[in-house]
Amino acid sequence: MARISKFSLFGNSCVGKTTVMHYAFSELKLAKHRVGAVADLARRVVFPPNMFDKSPEARLHVLFAQLASETELVVRKDVEVLLSERCVLDWWLHYQWTCRSIGVPMNKSVESLVGEWLGTYSVIYYLPEDEIELVDDGYRGPNSLRQALSPMYKAAAEYSKSFGNIVLVDARSFEDRCTFVAAHMLKTLGSSAAQEKTDALT
């Protein structure tokens, strides 16, 4: 493979990103791909959950942790496919929301970096909310936050179309989302298992 393939999931809370990532990771490994994964970083940072809604620094900490984690995997010789539970755009939206909610200006240089970074993904899979219920685990924030972020996610998905690398996952159930994303990844990679997975969708 001439260059590493980067796949990322994108979407609001409780849309199946974690479930889809683990399923796709297993399918890619079974298809003999050398995969590295970046899991949800919000649960592994130094800031407590109650800081995120009022601290732009906490939001940026996670955003840069995402960039660092992806970079660490990209330079490894034993990784040919990178799979991320979130893309940098997720964390940028949360950073925007926090800045607006407390009335502080956003860092424009970070905005430029995010725009450039989006072009490094082979495919970004957008998982819309539909009518999937929010589960509060202490990190996701209240349902009001998800509702506030919803139009921002839709607008960001439209914006990302200009990069030509975003795919709408038009499936309601977590099972169907898992199947679609894994099949699409395998097809994109030219895997011999791709046709079998694609046939399962029809």
C-alpha positions, 0 to 999 in steps of 0.5 A: 500500500503506497500510503496509509488509509485513514478511516474515521467515524463522525457524529453526535453522541450515541450514534454507534461510533464505538460499536461500529469502530470495534466491528469494523476493526475486527472485520479489517483484521480478519481480512488480514489488514494491519490496523491501528485504532484510535478510541474515544479520547475524552475518557482518557484525558486529564480534565474531569468531565465537568470541565468540558462545557466551560473550558476551551482548553479542555476541548483543545486538549482532546483535539490535539490528543486526536492529532497526536494519536493519529500521527503516532499510528501513521508513522508506524511501519506495522500499520497500513490502515488507521481507524478512528472512533472520531475525526478531528472535526468532532472535537472542533465542533465541541470546541466551537460550542464551548467557546460560544457558550461561555463567550470567548473567541475561537482560535482561528489558527486551529480552525485552519489546521482542522480544515487541512487535517480533514483532507488526510482522511480516506473516508469519513463516515457520518452517522446521523442521530435519527431517533437513537436515544442518548445514554448519559455515561457522565462524559457525553453531556445532557441531551440538551447538549446533543440537541444543540450540537445537532445542527452543527453536525449537519452543517459540518457534514455538508461542509465536509462534502467539499473534500469529497471524502465523507460518506453518509451512513444511511442506516437506522440500526447499529447492526446495519451501520456496522455492516455498511461501514465495514463493507465500504472500508473493505471495498475501498481497500480492495479487500478480497472480502469486500464482495462478500460483505457487500452482498450481505447488504443486498 
